[in-house]
Amino acid sequence: MDAEPGPRHTDGAYDPDAVAKAHAIYTPFMLSFYDRIVHGLSNRFAWRCPTERLTQLYAANLSANHLEAGVGTGLFIERAGRAAFDRLVLLDVNENCLAVAGKRLARFSPRSWRANLLAPLERPNGLGASPFDSVGLTYVLHCLPGTMAEKLGVIDRLQPLMRPRGPLFGATILGRDIGPNGTARALLALYNGKGVFNNRRDDLDGLTRGLEQRFATVEIQTHGLVALFRAA
């Protein structure tokens, strides 16, 4: 699948089929070995950003009042070293990811919020009305259909949920101007072909410009194909 925007409805919203294709792979079976494949192998050998780098990002920025937008398996929160949370909310469009991450992080009593980040966010009852002190957005942007400018509209929906000085942090796999090795080229072709990734035109300049338009302070580091960012 190309990185051009997916099919749209006349109101400008993304076609649900494009969103469904991006997260359909996250079945209970696939999630049972996701950490070994992605965090154990792909991060180090294909994307050239060891999982420890991502864990360090969480350890430095994760607050006691946190919203995780795109939860994966909950691994980064688990490894960040925080002993407790005042409030931990897990947001994802995929109910399997919410179930796996919720079970992994059960000792923190997380609350789940099933929502599509490409649509308006309506906070359900029971999550509390106060803003979050930190928001995580890791390995989400490279999956979303659209240009980088369109993808970063996700942040426009997350910012109203944040305290003004709280950080939004995370990481994304770039697809342009990145010098991939053979393994990365093969995986990028496979994942983009299946619509799991939509990042062929995602580059560092587009990410930087989009964050700087929205935040006063932006820090970005690249490790291999991965851009790690913090904005506040």
ABEGO torsion letter per residue (X at the ends): XBABBBBBBAAGBBBAAAAAAAAAABBAAAAAAAAAAAAAAAAAAAAGBBAAAAAAAAAAABBABBBBBGAEAGAAAAAAGBABBABBBBBBABAAAAAAAAAAAAAAGBBBBBBBAABBBBBBBGAEABBBABBBBBGAAAABBEBAAAAAAAAAAAAAABBAABBBBEBBBBABGAGBBAAAAAAAAAAAAAGABBAAABBAAAAAAAAAAABABBBBBBBEABBBBBBX
